């Protein structure tokens, strides 16, 4: 017997997407429908990604994000959707795709900067996933400190990070690098 599509999904026109999910993922989607944002298809999918990622259901967050990015979107909607998608990708340990989506969003940022700042009270929020997670991958996964320093300079250039933070963040990376080096030195075991 076919499962009926929940009203919240039908109200935003996602019947076909919901119908394409396997039964397990349909059950997972239903778990997050209470008071979900149904103002638009994009808002619904962003809310679903956030709720599922908060619940450590990164697989569903990735499914919703991949579908959402396949839609015809304005630059700002694409930026917003990708921000939520990045969080699910990173926490789901899909680091290569995380890096790709971070770079895509950073390329898009200059075209949405004014609206983004306006939506955030005129200032940059502390959490901007495309910026923060790119550094997390470069440093924590790839140990690419030199690339991370260059990325920080680029963040200031495009305006996604305040220039006043640059020295602090670079210093933090230097300390992290030294700590990592010391940890590796003291974890060596002598040959027997």
Secondary structure, 3 states (H helix, E strand, C coil): CCCCCCHHHHHCCCHHHHHHCCHHHHHHHHHCCCCCCCCCHHHHHHHHHHHHHHCCCHHHHHHHHHHHHCCCCCHHHHHHHHHHHHHHHHHCCCHHHHHHHHHHHHHHHHHHHHHHHHHCCCCCCCCCHHHHHHHHHHHHHCCCHHHHHHHHHHHHHHCCCCHHHHHHHHHHHHHHHHHHHHHHHHCCCCCC
